[in-house]
Amino acid sequence: MKTTNLILFMAILFLLVSCEKKSDLIIEMSEADEIATEGMEEAEHEAEEYNDSLAWCTDTSNACTAITINYYDSLFHYHSDQFDFHHENYSHNNLDDDHHHSAVNTHSHGNPPEHGEEEEGEDHGHSIEGHQEMATIRAEHEEYHPN
């Protein structure tokens, strides 16, 4: 019983100490991360625009030619690839790192809690929602992708 209590005490102590650990992530995004974030946002927007144009072409009353359809499709793929390119250049080394944050960040990484309440904006990293939105656009594209 003493051993169990000692193990339980040590586990609780370890959890308390680990929760208080300061993060080694930087608070401010680097200029390269800001450029990558802007690039991802622009690529997502443009991919959606060209996919919408491609969807518009599927209506036979709009009389799009094969050249127009291939034009919209190729630009969709270009911007879809640009999203991945910019994501590869994003360091994930800041407090607003994606892959575990939502648009309203509730994680403080052991840093002051007021940072954890800030909303994502132009000075913050992208959130997992950016990946989800891009995945949705890519899935929608499959319906309109020319054979």
Buried (B, 14 or more C-beta within 10 A) or exposed (E): EEEEEEEEEEEEEEEEEEEEEEBEBEEEBEEEBBBBBEBBBBBBBBBBBBBBBBBEBEEEEEEBEEEBBEBBBEBBBEBBEBBEEBBEBBBBEBBBBBEEBEEEBEBBBBBEEEBBEEEBEEEBBBBEEBBEBBEEBBEBBEEBBEE
